[in-house]
Amino acid sequence: MNKIEMFYLRSKTGFPVACVASTTLPGNMVRYAISTHNPVDRYDKKTAREIAMDRLIQPVGFQYDCPGVHGGFVSRDNYASRDNTAHRNIVEDIIAGPFPQRARDAARHMLKTRFYSE
């Protein structure tokens, strides 16, 4: 498997609510997995990273209808700018996908604050 990259989705107050792990695949694709914070629990970045990474490397297909697994595939427009393009595509996919509302809200916030000028 290629290099795994991680980033966090944060609320408007800056609190991390989700961890996203992603890796590049052949054919201009990026696979990603997400672990979302349960508000009842104390947020732990190490645990969030481990859950997202475990979901990313599971041998099952990452499909929205697969219970307990949050993730998917997005296209990567430009290999040279993998960070911004892939992250933006992942964030847009999370906003449109069947993810927990707090993750979608944090993704909307990231889209407005980080990618607004692109």
C-alpha positions as CSV (number, residue, x, y, z in Angstrom):
1,M,0.0,0.0,0.0
2,N,1.2,3.5,-0.7
3,K,1.9,6.2,1.8
4,I,-1.0,6.9,4.2
5,E,-1.8,10.6,4.8
6,M,-4.0,11.8,7.7
7,F,-5.8,15.0,8.4
8,Y,-8.5,16.1,10.8
9,L,-11.9,17.7,10.3
10,R,-12.4,20.4,13.0
11,S,-15.5,22.1,14.3
12,K,-15.9,25.9,14.1
13,T,-14.3,26.1,17.6
14,G,-11.2,24.2,16.4
15,F,-12.1,20.9,18.1
16,P,-11.2,17.8,16.1
17,V,-14.4,15.8,15.3
18,A,-13.1,13.4,12.7
19,C,-9.8,11.9,11.4
20,V,-9.4,11.1,7.7
21,A,-6.8,8.6,6.4
22,S,-6.2,8.5,2.7
23,T,-3.9,6.7,0.2
24,T,-3.4,7.0,-3.5
25,L,-4.4,4.2,-5.9
26,P,-3.6,3.5,-9.5
27,G,-5.9,5.1,-12.0
28,N,-6.1,8.6,-10.6
29,M,-8.0,7.5,-7.5
30,V,-7.7,8.1,-3.8
31,R,-9.2,5.8,-1.2
32,Y,-10.1,7.2,2.2
33,A,-11.5,6.2,5.5
34,I,-12.9,8.3,8.3
35,S,-13.3,7.9,12.1
36,T,-15.7,10.2,13.8
37,H,-15.7,11.4,17.4
38,N,-18.7,10.3,19.5
39,P,-19.6,13.3,21.7
40,V,-20.1,11.0,24.7
41,D,-16.4,9.9,24.6
42,R,-13.3,11.9,25.3
43,Y,-11.5,12.6,21.9
44,D,-8.2,10.9,21.6
45,K,-6.2,11.6,18.4
46,K,-4.2,8.4,18.6
47,T,-7.3,6.3,18.8
48,A,-8.9,8.3,16.0
49,R,-5.8,7.7,13.8
50,E,-5.7,4.0,14.5
51,I,-9.4,3.6,13.7
52,A,-9.2,5.5,10.5
53,M,-6.1,3.6,9.4
54,D,-7.6,0.2,10.3
55,R,-10.7,1.1,8.2
56,L,-8.4,2.2,5.3
57,I,-6.4,-1.1,5.2
58,Q,-9.3,-3.5,5.7
59,P,-9.7,-5.9,2.9
60,V,-13.4,-5.3,2.4
61,G,-14.6,-2.8,-0.2
62,F,-15.2,0.7,1.1
63,Q,-18.9,1.2,0.3
64,Y,-21.4,3.5,1.9
65,D,-23.8,0.6,2.6
66,C,-21.1,-1.4,4.5
67,P,-22.1,-1.1,8.2
68,G,-19.5,0.2,10.5
69,V,-17.1,1.3,7.8
70,H,-17.0,5.0,6.7
71,G,-15.0,5.7,3.6
72,G,-15.0,5.8,-0.1
73,F,-13.1,6.6,-3.3
74,V,-12.6,9.9,-5.0
75,S,-10.9,10.9,-8.1
76,R,-7.6,12.9,-8.0
77,D,-7.5,15.7,-10.6
78,N,-3.9,16.5,-10.5
79,Y,-1.1,14.2,-9.2
80,A,1.3,17.1,-8.6
81,S,-1.1,18.9,-6.2
82,R,-2.3,15.7,-4.5
83,D,-2.7,17.3,-1.0
84,N,-5.1,20.1,-1.8
85,T,-7.0,18.5,-4.7
86,A,-7.4,15.1,-3.0
87,H,-8.2,16.6,0.4
88,R,-10.8,19.0,-1.2
89,N,-12.4,16.1,-3.1
90,I,-12.5,14.0,0.1
91,V,-14.1,16.9,2.0
92,E,-16.7,17.5,-0.7
93,D,-17.5,13.7,-0.7
94,I,-17.9,13.7,3.1
95,I,-20.3,16.7,2.8
96,A,-22.4,14.8,0.2
97,G,-22.1,11.4,1.8
98,P,-24.0,9.5,4.5
99,F,-21.6,10.5,7.3
100,P,-22.5,11.7,10.8
101,Q,-23.8,15.3,10.8
102,R,-20.9,16.5,13.0
103,A,-18.4,15.2,10.4
104,R,-20.4,16.9,7.5
105,D,-20.5,20.2,9.4
106,A,-16.8,20.1,10.1
107,A,-16.2,19.3,6.4
108,R,-18.3,22.3,5.4
109,H,-16.3,24.5,7.8
110,M,-13.0,23.2,6.3
111,L,-14.2,23.8,2.8
112,K,-15.1,27.4,3.6
113,T,-12.0,28.2,5.6
114,R,-9.2,26.1,3.9
115,F,-10.3,25.8,0.3
116,Y,-12.3,29.1,-0.2
117,S,-9.6,30.7,-2.4
118,E,-9.0,27.9,-4.8
